[in-house]
Amino acid sequence: MHNKDTLDLLIPKSIDYSNDHECSYIPGRRTRMNYKKVEVASKTFATAVIQRGWRRYGKNFVYPVCFGCSECKSMRIDVSDYSYTKSQKKAINRNEETKIVIQEPRLTQEHVALYNTYHAYKAQRDGWKHHDMTMQEYYDNFVDGAHDFGKELLYYIDGKLVCIDLIDILDDGISSVYCYYDPAYPWYSLGTYSLLYQIKLAQMLGLDWVYLGYWVEGCKAFEYKENFHPMEILEGYPRVFEKPEWKPWESKS
């Protein structure tokens, strides 16, 4: 049973709508996303919906409801029992001199330029669809709606900003919102290192999980997630008053 104060936190005022577009993960399919735009979201609400497979971008909390398809699963890392691989330890060692700053998400030309550089690189290498993001688009997606739980981790090498990792620090874990980096620094494995630092940060804060977002079997963009163990997986998107049934997950490869 929930008291009125808790209910108010779990059911905030919102604008709810859906949107259909081409699926980013499975060629030839369409996806339908449910959006809940929340002007004032509490950490309690954000924790509850992230535990149930939702994602946050700006003020929008979203999850897919695709007709005839349930390929998108949700994943989280158990940080309390995390075991580093040899290659992950090497990535940590290579970044001994990398400076990390944590702060509230901000909007600068440097942020947007780095974001666009990363996406142009991924478009050329991996065939991602790409258009240069505007300052307003960046603000709407990554700065607005952060409230008291949204943060960004800035990574500097020799004084240069080379990676930005956006996260939500929730009641039980860290939710990975988005990470992008300078492709001119491949030796540092910045994508891997930023996630390893999330694990370390969760451990330092006494949290249990790092929420990684979606997993789609066979999708190249998610293959890196197979390198982090132990992992749990969630099928479906239970309602906020339903218990999410996370289960242990092992890679098939």
Secondary structure, DSSP 8 states (H G I E B T S, - for coil): ---HHHHHHHS---EEEEEEEE-SSSTT-EEEEEEEE-SS--HHHHHHHHTTT-EEETTEEEEE--TT----EEEEEEGGG----HHHHHHHHHTTT-EEEEES----HHHHHHHHHHHHHHHHHH--------HHHHIIIIITT-TTTEEEEEEEETTEEEEEEEEEE-SSEEEEEEEEE-TT-GGG-HHHHHHHHHHHHHHHTT--EEEEEEE-TT-GGGGGGGGS-SEEEE-S---TTS----EEE----
